[in-house]
Amino acid sequence: MLNYLKRNRWCVLGVCALQIVVWGLQTVAQLLLMKTFEGAMALDFSVFLFWTLMSLLCWAAYLGCGVFLGYVQAQTVRKLNNTVRNDMLQGILYQKYQAYHMVDTGEHLSQLTSEVEQIEKLAWNPFFNCVGRCAQIIWSIIALWLIDWRLFAASVFTAVFMWLLPKMFEKKMQTLGENNREAKAMATARLKEILHARDILKLYGKENSFMDRGRTIGNNMEVTQCRLSLWQELSAGVLGIVNVGLQILGDVLIVVLAISGRIPIAVLAGGSNLIAGVTNGFTNVSGCRISLITSRPYFEKIQQEKQLPENTILEGEKLEGIPEIRLDKIGFSYDQEEVLSNISMVFEPNKKYAIIGPSGSGKSTIMRILLGWLDGYSGKIYINHNLAGEDYALQIRDYVSYVEQEVFLFCDTIRNNICMGDNFSESEIQEAVKNSALDKDLSNFPLGLDTVIGENGASLSGGQRQRIAIARALIRKRSIFLIDEGTSGLDRERAAVVETNLLYNPNITLIMISHHLTEERKKKFDKIYELD
C-alpha cells in the first residue's frame, strides 16, 4: 500500500494537508463556541454577537474546505485506483502463457473490477479518513491542553487506550479479509462457468442444475462476506461501548472542574465536543486500522503477480536476417499426459512447411512452442544454430505473425482490428485486404473498413473473422508466418487465394497446420511434417 501512496505522493500529501486544515477549523469552531457562550453568560450582547459572527465565518470556511477536500480526495483515489489497476494489468501481461491460461478469465475480471473497488473501500478511503481523524485527535488534545492540563492528561490516557484496543481484532480481520477475497474470485470464475454452460444445460433439461449451482456459488460467497461483516460489527460495537464510556468520564471531569472553579463554566459548551473529538476520533481510527489490515492480502497478491518494475519494456536480442529455427528432440506433456515425444523439425528461411496429423497429435502445441508460449518442454530449440535461451519468446516475436483457429477481434472497426493501433498507409491496408481475400466482403459492409463489427466480431461469419486475422498478420510483413488451421473457415476459392499468396511469397517462412492436405496441395510445400 505504501508503494502506491509514494508513487502518488503529491496528490496524497495534498489530501492529507486539507484533512488537517478541515479538522483544525472544526476545533477552532468549538473554541469559538466557548467564547460565544462566555459572552452570553456575561450578558454582553456585543461580545456575544462578535464571537457568533466569527463562529459563522469559521463554519463557512470549514464547510467550504470540506467540499474542496471531497473533490481533491476523489481525484486522488481515482489516480491510486488507476495505478493499482496498471500494476494488475502488467502482472497479467507478463505472466507466462501457461500460468495465464491456468486461471479463468473471470478471476482476472474480478481482480480488475471488484478487487479494485475493495481496495478503494478498505484502503484508500480508510487511510484518508484515518489521517483526518488523527488530525482531529491532535487538534482536540491541543485545545484541551490550552484549557486545562487535567483535560490534556485525560485525553492522552484516552488516546493510548483507544490505540491499543483494536489490536485484539487485527489477526482475525486479516484472515477473514483474505478468505473473502479468495471466495469472491472463485465465485466469479464459477459463475462465469455456469453462464457459459446455460444453453447446454437447458438443452438437456438441466435447468435445476443451473439454479442449484448458482445458489451454491452465491451462498459460499455470501457466507465469507457475512463472517467478515459480523466481525466488523463486533469490533465496531466493542469500540463504540468503550468510546461512550470514556466520553461520559470526560464529561464528568469537565463538570467537576467547572463546579470547583478550575475551568470557566463556558467550557461546558464546547469541552464535551473536544473530549468527543478524541474518543470518536480514535474509534474511527481504530475502524480504519482494521480496514487497512483487511486490505493487506489484496496488495500482497498484486506484488506477487507483478513481475516487472513500472514502465519496463522487454526486448530480446536482435537477430540477423530471417531466423532459422530448429527443434531438437522436443517433448511436452499436459498434466503428465504426453503430447509430444522426441520431435525434431527444421524450418529454414523462406521455405514453406506444413504440419499435419489427426486431432490431439500435438500440432498446436508445436506452434505454441515455436511462439515461445510454452516452457517446461524437454529437448532444445536453436535459432540460427545458437541454443535459444530464456528470452527466446522475446527474440522471435518481432519476426512472427500468427493466425490461430479461434480468432479474437475487438469491438471496433475492421480497419482498427487490422492495424491494432499501428500506422499503416492506405495502400498497405488495401494490399493486406486483397491478399487475405477480404476485399469482396468489404463491398457488403455499409462502411467498408470503418464498419464496427461488434464484440469479438459477433456480426461476422467465422470465415470473415479469419480473413481479418490473416490481413492483420499480412500487413506486418514479418518473416515467419504461422497458421493454425487459419483458413479452415474459408470457402475453397478464398482459401486458394490466401494460400497461393503465402506459398508463392519468397520473403516469408510459412509454417501451416492442417488436418488434411490433398496430394496436390502437398506438392506446394518444401516439406511436410506428419505427426502420429
KEBA-239834 format. One line per 8 residues: number of its first residue (from 1); their letters; for each residue x, y, z negated of C-alpha. Coordinates in Angstrom, 2 decimals. Layout:
NUM	a	X,Y,Z | ...
***
This chain:
1	mlnylkrn	0.00,0.00,0.00 | 2.78,2.43,-0.93 | 4.31,1.91,2.50 | 1.17,3.30,4.18 | 0.94,6.22,1.78 | 4.57,7.12,2.53 | 4.04,6.91,6.28 | 1.20,9.43,5.96
9	rwcvlgvc	2.83,11.33,3.10 | 1.97,14.91,4.10 | -1.73,14.17,4.54 | -1.78,12.18,1.29 | 0.05,14.93,-0.61 | -2.44,17.49,0.74 | -5.38,15.47,-0.61 | -3.63,14.97,-3.98
17	alqivvwg	-2.92,18.71,-4.26 | -6.57,19.51,-3.54 | -7.68,16.94,-6.14 | -5.51,18.69,-8.74 | -6.90,22.10,-7.79 | -10.54,20.93,-7.82 | -10.31,19.30,-11.25 | -8.33,22.26,-12.58
25	lqtvaqll	-11.14,24.57,-11.54 | -13.66,22.34,-13.31 | -11.62,22.51,-16.53 | -11.36,26.30,-16.25 | -15.13,26.37,-15.83 | -15.51,24.58,-19.19 | -13.24,27.13,-20.91 | -15.23,29.96,-19.32
33	lmktfega	-18.41,28.36,-20.66 | -17.00,28.65,-24.17 | -16.26,32.35,-23.58 | -19.80,32.85,-22.31 | -21.22,31.09,-25.38 | -18.95,33.15,-27.62 | -20.31,36.40,-26.11 | -23.86,35.17,-26.60
41	maldfsvf	-23.23,34.32,-30.27 | -21.71,37.79,-30.82 | -24.88,39.32,-29.25 | -22.62,41.30,-26.88 | -24.52,41.33,-23.58 | -21.71,42.96,-21.55 | -19.21,40.31,-22.65 | -21.79,37.58,-22.03
49	lfwtlmsl	-22.53,38.96,-18.53 | -18.84,39.29,-17.63 | -17.99,35.69,-18.55 | -21.17,34.43,-16.89 | -20.11,36.08,-13.60 | -16.61,34.64,-13.98 | -18.14,31.21,-14.55 | -20.23,31.55,-11.40
57	lcwaaylg	-17.16,32.52,-9.37 | -15.23,29.59,-10.80 | -18.03,27.14,-9.99 | -18.30,28.56,-6.47 | -14.56,28.06,-5.97 | -14.85,24.54,-7.39 | -17.70,23.58,-5.04 | -16.03,25.20,-2.01
65	cgvflgyv	-12.75,23.40,-2.67 | -14.71,20.18,-3.21 | -16.25,20.42,0.27 | -12.85,21.11,1.83 | -11.37,18.21,-0.17 | -14.04,15.88,1.22 | -13.16,16.84,4.78 | -9.39,16.52,4.31
73	qaqtvrkl	-9.73,13.20,2.46 | -11.96,11.74,5.20 | -9.38,12.70,7.85 | -6.57,11.20,5.77 | -8.47,7.95,5.21 | -9.02,7.77,8.99 | -5.26,8.08,9.57 | -4.49,5.48,6.91
81	nntvrndm	-7.01,3.04,8.41 | -5.53,3.56,11.87 | -2.04,2.88,10.50 | -3.24,-0.33,8.86 | -5.07,-1.45,12.00 | -1.99,-0.67,14.10 | 0.10,-2.98,11.89 | -2.57,-5.67,12.14
89	lqgilyqk	-2.59,-5.38,15.94 | 1.20,-5.51,16.01 | 1.17,-8.64,13.87 | -1.36,-10.24,16.25 | 0.53,-9.11,19.35 | 3.87,-10.57,18.30 | 2.54,-13.82,16.92 | 3.79,-16.80,18.82
97	yqayhmvd	1.36,-18.34,21.28 | 0.70,-21.43,19.17 | 0.26,-19.50,15.91 | -2.14,-17.05,17.54 | -4.33,-19.74,19.08 | -4.47,-21.78,15.87 | -6.64,-19.02,14.39 | -10.17,-18.45,15.62
105	tgehlsql	-10.79,-15.10,17.32 | -13.46,-14.43,14.71 | -10.84,-14.25,11.99 | -8.86,-11.68,13.95 | -12.06,-9.68,14.45 | -12.78,-9.88,10.74 | -9.30,-8.64,9.96 | -9.57,-5.64,12.30
113	tseveqie	-13.06,-4.64,11.14 | -14.33,-5.84,7.77 | -10.87,-6.11,6.18 | -10.04,-2.53,7.13 | -13.37,-1.47,5.61 | -12.49,-3.40,2.45 | -9.09,-1.72,2.28 | -10.77,1.68,2.54
121	klawnpff	-13.23,0.71,-0.19 | -10.74,-0.99,-2.53 | -7.57,1.02,-1.90 | -7.79,4.45,-0.28 | -10.93,5.82,-1.93 | -9.99,4.49,-5.40 | -6.44,5.84,-5.00 | -7.58,9.39,-4.29
129	ncvgrcaq	-10.26,9.12,-6.96 | -7.56,7.93,-9.38 | -5.38,10.95,-8.56 | -8.33,13.26,-9.17 | -9.29,11.61,-12.43 | -5.68,11.70,-13.66 | -5.70,15.42,-12.90 | -8.97,15.74,-14.83
137	iiwsiial	-7.44,13.95,-17.83 | -4.29,16.09,-17.82 | -6.22,19.36,-17.42 | -8.63,18.34,-20.21 | -5.78,17.40,-22.56 | -4.05,20.73,-21.88 | -7.28,22.61,-22.58 | -7.84,20.68,-25.83
145	wlidwrlf	-4.25,21.41,-26.87 | -4.91,25.12,-26.33 | -7.95,24.86,-28.62 | -6.52,22.77,-31.48 | -3.69,20.27,-31.92 | -6.03,17.78,-33.60 | -8.17,17.60,-30.49 | -4.98,17.18,-28.47
153	aasvftav	-3.86,14.27,-30.69 | -7.27,12.61,-30.40 | -7.21,12.96,-26.60 | -3.71,11.41,-26.39 | -4.86,8.43,-28.50 | -7.88,8.02,-26.21 | -5.63,8.20,-23.14 | -3.29,5.45,-24.35
161	fmwllpkm	-6.12,3.16,-25.43 | -8.08,3.56,-22.18 | -4.91,2.97,-20.13 | -4.12,-0.35,-21.83 | -7.67,-1.75,-21.93 | -8.06,-2.67,-18.19 | -5.02,-4.98,-18.26 | -7.20,-7.75,-19.65
169	fekkmqtl	-9.09,-7.82,-16.30 | -6.18,-7.42,-13.85 | -5.22,-11.03,-13.10 | -8.82,-12.25,-12.80 | -9.79,-9.43,-10.43 | -6.77,-10.04,-8.21 | -7.63,-13.74,-7.90 | -11.28,-13.01,-7.15
177	gennreak	-10.30,-10.40,-4.56 | -8.12,-12.93,-2.73 | -10.86,-15.57,-2.83 | -13.39,-13.09,-1.49 | -11.13,-12.05,1.40 | -10.46,-15.66,2.40 | -14.15,-16.58,2.16 | -15.21,-13.70,4.41
185	amatarlk	-12.58,-14.51,7.02 | -13.60,-18.18,7.05 | -17.29,-17.30,7.20 | -16.74,-15.01,10.19 | -14.96,-17.79,12.05 | -17.63,-20.38,11.22 | -20.50,-18.03,12.12 | -18.88,-17.36,15.49
193	eilhardi	-18.64,-21.12,15.99 | -22.35,-21.76,15.44 | -23.28,-18.76,17.60 | -21.28,-20.29,20.44 | -22.99,-23.62,19.80 | -26.51,-22.13,19.76 | -27.51,-23.24,23.25 | -26.21,-26.81,22.95
201	lklygken	-27.85,-27.23,19.54 | -31.19,-26.05,20.94 | -30.79,-28.33,23.97 | -30.51,-31.39,21.75 | -33.21,-30.30,19.33 | -30.81,-29.38,16.52 | -32.45,-26.10,15.50 | -32.42,-27.23,11.88
209	sfmdrgrt	-28.68,-27.85,12.10 | -28.16,-24.29,13.35 | -30.16,-22.86,10.45 | -28.61,-25.18,7.84 | -25.07,-24.37,8.94 | -25.85,-20.65,8.96 | -27.37,-20.77,5.47 | -24.45,-22.78,4.07
217	ignnmevt	-21.86,-20.39,5.54 | -23.76,-17.36,4.29 | -24.20,-18.81,0.82 | -20.50,-19.70,0.49 | -19.59,-16.14,1.40 | -22.12,-14.62,-0.99 | -21.03,-16.83,-3.91 | -17.50,-15.40,-3.89
225	qcrlslwq	-18.84,-11.86,-3.45 | -21.25,-12.42,-6.34 | -18.42,-13.57,-8.63 | -16.34,-10.53,-7.72 | -19.30,-8.20,-8.30 | -20.07,-9.87,-11.63 | -16.56,-9.32,-12.95 | -16.53,-5.77,-11.62
233	elsagvlg	-19.76,-5.06,-13.51 | -18.45,-6.81,-16.62 | -15.24,-4.78,-16.64 | -17.21,-1.60,-15.97 | -19.59,-2.44,-18.84 | -16.77,-3.02,-21.35 | -15.02,0.18,-20.29 | -18.32,2.07,-20.44
241	ivnvglqi	-19.04,0.95,-24.02 | -15.56,1.93,-25.15 | -15.90,5.23,-23.28 | -19.17,6.12,-25.04 | -17.76,5.17,-28.43 | -14.64,7.31,-28.02 | -16.69,10.20,-26.66 | -19.00,10.13,-29.69
249	lgdvlivv	-16.00,10.08,-32.01 | -14.59,13.07,-30.15 | -17.87,14.97,-30.51 | -17.91,14.17,-34.26 | -14.35,15.51,-34.57 | -15.31,18.77,-32.82 | -18.32,19.25,-35.10 | -16.25,18.57,-38.23
257	laisgrip	-13.54,21.02,-37.13 | -16.14,23.67,-36.25 | -18.01,23.28,-39.57 | -14.74,23.53,-41.51 | -13.84,26.70,-39.61 | -10.72,25.31,-37.98 | -12.06,25.99,-34.45 | -14.59,28.54,-33.16
265	iavlaggs	-18.25,27.49,-33.07 | -18.24,28.32,-29.34 | -16.06,25.25,-28.72 | -19.20,23.19,-29.25 | -20.42,24.44,-25.84 | -17.52,23.07,-23.76 | -15.40,20.95,-26.10 | -17.59,17.91,-25.68
273	nliagvtn	-17.22,18.18,-21.91 | -13.43,18.31,-22.28 | -13.47,15.22,-24.51 | -15.70,13.55,-21.92 | -13.20,14.63,-19.26 | -10.59,12.45,-20.97 | -12.80,9.43,-21.71 | -14.75,9.50,-18.42
281	gftnvsgc	-11.54,10.18,-16.55 | -9.88,7.10,-17.98 | -12.97,4.98,-17.39 | -12.81,5.96,-13.73 | -9.05,5.47,-13.58 | -9.45,2.00,-15.07 | -12.04,1.10,-12.45 | -9.76,2.44,-9.74
289	rislitsr	-6.86,0.36,-11.04 | -8.97,-2.78,-10.88 | -9.99,-1.94,-7.30 | -6.36,-1.33,-6.33 | -5.37,-4.68,-7.83 | -8.17,-6.37,-5.89 | -6.83,-4.82,-2.65 | -3.31,-6.28,-3.00
297	pyfekiqq	-4.00,-9.54,-1.11 | -5.05,-7.57,1.97 | -1.74,-5.68,2.10 | 0.28,-8.81,1.33 | -1.36,-10.58,4.26 | -0.56,-7.70,6.63 | 3.10,-7.68,5.57 | 3.34,-11.46,6.02
305	ekqlpent	1.91,-11.30,9.54 | 3.72,-8.17,10.68 | 6.90,-9.40,12.32 | 8.39,-6.22,13.72 | 9.06,-2.69,12.47 | 6.87,0.08,13.80 | 7.47,1.25,17.38 | 9.75,-1.71,18.17
313	ilegekle	9.81,-2.71,21.84 | 11.07,-6.20,22.60 | 13.23,-6.72,25.65 | 15.14,-9.72,26.86 | 18.45,-9.80,28.64 | 18.10,-8.73,32.27 | 18.63,-11.50,34.82 | 20.38,-11.18,38.14
321	gipeirld	18.23,-11.76,41.23 | 15.36,-14.24,41.30 | 15.95,-16.69,38.45 | 16.24,-20.42,38.95 | 14.51,-22.37,36.19 | 15.35,-25.95,35.27 | 13.50,-28.14,32.80 | 15.72,-30.90,31.44
329	kigfsydq	14.09,-33.91,29.76 | 11.23,-31.88,28.27 | 8.87,-33.49,25.78 | 5.94,-31.98,23.92 | 3.20,-33.09,21.54 | -0.01,-31.52,20.24 | -0.69,-32.64,16.66 | 1.55,-35.70,17.08
337	eevlsnis	-0.21,-36.62,20.34 | 2.45,-36.81,23.03 | 1.57,-34.90,26.20 | 4.94,-34.68,27.96 | 7.86,-37.08,27.79 | 11.27,-36.78,29.44 | 10.08,-34.37,32.17 | 12.75,-32.79,34.39
345	mvfepnkk	11.98,-30.24,37.10 | 13.97,-27.67,39.07 | 12.41,-24.50,40.52 | 14.79,-22.82,42.94 | 14.34,-19.19,44.03 | 11.81,-18.50,46.80 | 10.70,-22.13,47.17 | 7.18,-23.46,46.82
353	yaiigpsg	6.24,-26.15,44.31 | 3.09,-27.99,43.36 | 2.48,-29.87,40.12 | -0.27,-32.45,40.48 | -1.83,-35.11,38.30 | -5.03,-36.05,36.52 | -6.58,-34.07,33.68 | -4.63,-34.38,30.46
361	sgkstimr	-1.35,-35.23,32.17 | 0.34,-32.06,30.85 | 0.26,-29.75,33.88 | -0.98,-26.71,31.97 | 1.44,-27.50,29.14 | 4.34,-27.25,31.59 | 3.00,-23.87,32.71 | 2.90,-22.62,29.12
369	illgwldg	6.45,-23.85,28.52 | 7.61,-22.08,31.70 | 5.94,-18.91,30.43 | 7.69,-19.25,27.06 | 4.41,-19.53,25.20 | 5.14,-22.90,23.60 | 8.07,-23.82,21.42 | 8.72,-26.96,19.45
377	ysgkiyin	9.42,-28.93,22.64 | 12.26,-31.40,23.00 | 14.79,-31.07,25.80 | 16.30,-27.93,27.29 | 15.44,-25.07,29.63 | 18.08,-23.49,31.83 | 17.86,-20.10,33.57 | 20.42,-19.63,36.34
385	hnlagedy	22.34,-22.61,34.91 | 22.51,-20.98,31.46 | 20.80,-22.56,28.48 | 17.73,-20.49,27.55 | 17.75,-19.09,24.03 | 15.04,-17.92,21.66 | 14.44,-14.83,23.85 | 13.52,-16.97,26.87
393	alqirdyv	9.96,-15.59,26.98 | 11.32,-12.03,26.99 | 13.88,-12.80,29.67 | 11.37,-14.35,32.02 | 8.28,-12.20,31.54 | 9.32,-9.37,33.90 | 9.70,-11.91,36.72 | 6.49,-13.91,36.29
401	syveqevf	2.91,-13.42,37.40 | 0.34,-15.89,36.14 | -3.18,-16.79,37.27 | -4.95,-19.19,34.94 | -8.11,-21.15,35.45 | -10.09,-19.29,32.78 | -9.71,-15.69,33.90 | -10.08,-12.82,31.43
409	lfcdtirn	-11.41,-9.48,32.66 | -12.07,-6.24,30.80 | -15.42,-4.49,30.70 | -14.11,-1.90,33.14 | -13.86,-1.17,36.83 | -12.40,-3.65,39.31 | -9.63,-1.14,40.02 | -8.64,-0.88,36.34
417	nicmgdnf	-8.75,-4.67,35.96 | -6.28,-4.97,38.81 | -3.97,-2.13,37.77 | -4.30,-2.57,33.97 | -3.05,0.97,33.27 | -0.16,0.92,35.75 | 0.05,3.46,38.57 | -0.19,1.85,41.99
425	seseiqea	-0.73,3.59,45.28 | -3.95,3.09,47.19 | -2.08,1.17,49.89 | -0.62,-1.21,47.28 | -4.09,-1.80,45.84 | -5.59,-2.44,49.27 | -2.79,-4.87,50.15 | -3.40,-6.85,46.95
433	vknsaldk	-7.16,-6.83,47.57 | -6.64,-8.16,51.10 | -4.13,-10.87,50.17 | -6.41,-12.09,47.37 | -9.38,-12.34,49.78 | -11.26,-9.85,47.60 | -11.87,-7.33,50.40 | -15.06,-8.98,51.65
441	dlsnfplg	-16.57,-8.92,48.17 | -15.94,-5.20,47.69 | -18.30,-4.33,50.52 | -21.12,-5.90,48.47 | -20.41,-3.78,45.40 | -22.11,-0.36,45.24 | -18.97,1.50,44.12 | -16.35,-0.80,45.58
449	ldtvigen	-13.19,-0.84,43.46 | -14.83,1.53,40.97 | -17.65,-0.89,40.14 | -17.89,-1.71,36.42 | -18.07,-5.49,36.07 | -19.37,-5.98,32.51 | -17.87,-7.87,29.60 | -15.35,-10.42,30.91
457	gaslsggq	-16.74,-9.92,34.41 | -20.24,-11.05,33.43 | -21.73,-9.69,36.67 | -19.29,-11.65,38.87 | -19.10,-15.23,40.07 | -16.23,-17.47,39.00 | -14.60,-17.11,42.40 | -14.81,-13.33,42.28
465	rqriaiar	-13.18,-13.28,38.85 | -10.36,-15.47,40.15 | -9.82,-13.20,43.16 | -9.49,-10.16,40.89 | -6.97,-12.08,38.74 | -4.99,-13.02,41.86 | -4.99,-9.38,43.03 | -3.81,-8.36,39.54
473	alirkrsi	-0.88,-10.76,39.89 | -0.05,-9.97,43.53 | 0.11,-6.20,43.09 | 3.00,-6.50,40.64 | 5.16,-8.27,43.25 | 7.02,-10.36,40.77 | 9.36,-13.04,41.99 | 7.81,-16.09,40.27
481	flidegts	4.12,-16.82,40.83 | 2.41,-19.39,38.57 | -1.10,-20.56,39.43 | -3.00,-22.92,37.14 | -5.94,-24.04,39.28 | -6.23,-20.36,40.16 | -8.03,-21.00,43.45 | -10.40,-23.69,42.19
489	gldreraa	-13.35,-21.29,42.21 | -12.78,-20.08,45.77 | -14.53,-21.40,48.82 | -12.38,-23.16,51.46 | -11.97,-20.09,53.67 | -10.89,-17.71,50.91 | -8.68,-20.34,49.23 | -6.90,-20.82,52.56
497	vvetnlly	-6.27,-17.06,52.87 | -4.78,-16.83,49.38 | -2.66,-19.96,49.63 | -1.35,-19.01,53.07 | -0.30,-15.58,51.81 | 1.53,-17.19,48.90 | 3.03,-20.19,50.70 | 4.46,-18.09,53.51
505	npnitlim	5.70,-15.27,51.32 | 9.52,-15.56,51.50 | 10.08,-13.36,48.43 | 8.45,-15.45,45.71 | 8.91,-18.73,43.92 | 5.47,-20.36,43.88 | 4.55,-22.95,41.25 | 0.97,-24.17,41.62
513	ishhltee	-1.06,-26.64,39.58 | -3.71,-28.68,41.31 | -5.70,-31.80,40.51 | -5.78,-32.83,44.11 | -3.85,-31.86,47.23 | -4.58,-33.18,50.69 | -1.68,-34.69,52.61 | -1.83,-31.73,54.99
521	rkkkfdki	-1.53,-29.19,52.17 | 1.29,-31.15,50.53 | 3.44,-30.60,53.62 | 3.38,-26.85,52.99 | 5.29,-27.19,49.69 | 9.03,-27.68,49.33 | 8.49,-30.19,46.53 | 5.61,-31.93,44.78
529	yeld	5.96,-32.93,41.12 | 3.44,-35.58,40.17 | 2.57,-36.33,36.55 | 1.01,-39.59,35.42
***
